Amino acid sequence: MLKLYPEETPAKVVEEAPPTFRHGGNKLFFVSLGCPRNRVDTEVMLGILLKAGYEPSDTLEEADYLIVNTCGFLEAAREESLATIGELEAQKKEGAKVIVTGCMVQTHDKVIREHFPQVDYLLGSGDVEGILGAIQAKEQGSAITSARSYLEAGEVPRTISTPSHYAYLKIAE
């Protein structure tokens, strides 16, 4: 689970957000697996969604959107990713959407669909900025481009989830 430290939880953005499709609510629950690169990608996705008016949830049972950022580097990491997706599917509230992102999606999307055909959306590791589209999608779908990794460029919102004395930074791929 991605833990936001209370003293660092961002204030609600007052900017006018674009109209969004609501799937019954606006509560988010993120799980970030794997390396610090995934953590940075998760923080970017969280920033994008907070800017659009969504809110983090402390528990997955109250969340309307469950997002897991997977790791596909090692077999053990892929097993952990599949187990986590299974836990989210089993514990989610009725009507909640499960969105799977990250490098396991990029390289093993068919395995994920075989195990969990009910997953609402798959988002590749280079497609981080597509998270709002995944949340707003009215049907099952996927966005997996050939971009294997994501690097921030320009004014992309990011919500730091680490304690205030450090943050991860992706400087190269």
Phi, psi and omega in degrees: 000141176276115183264125173266128179283128188309318181291349182244003178294125186293147173292152180298131181291132184266355178298152178286122181273151177294155178300138183231150172282125179257131182265038179105352180175188182223024181269134183248146172225118181254143168233124180246117182253156173092215191277171177300334176300319177297321179300315178299314178300319178297318179296324177293314179300317178298316179300317179299315183287323176296319179297329180277000175104004177277162183231144176287148177249143178283336182228149180289335181293334179261356184282144176268336180227123178248119184242124176244125177264108190272163172240135180236016187291310181245158178303317179299322179292321178294320177297318177297319179298313179298319179297319180294317177301316178299319178296317179297315179299321183287328187257354183292154176283161180299132179090352180287148179261142174249124180241128182248128182233175169105187189287336175291323176298318182300321188250342184223039182299326180294324178296317179297313180296326177297313182284325186223073181295343182276354178304135186286323184204142174244132182231120183293163185294337178265004187247031185308318183290355176274007185298321180296319176297322178295318179297318185277350182302134181271348179227164174303146179191189178201154173222097181231097180269183180283350178293117185270350180208161183240132172237131179297143175214126178081211186268066177266126181295143177216134178251111181292132183249001180268165174302158189296344183274357174202159174207153177274150181222127174269120181249345179196164176243000000 
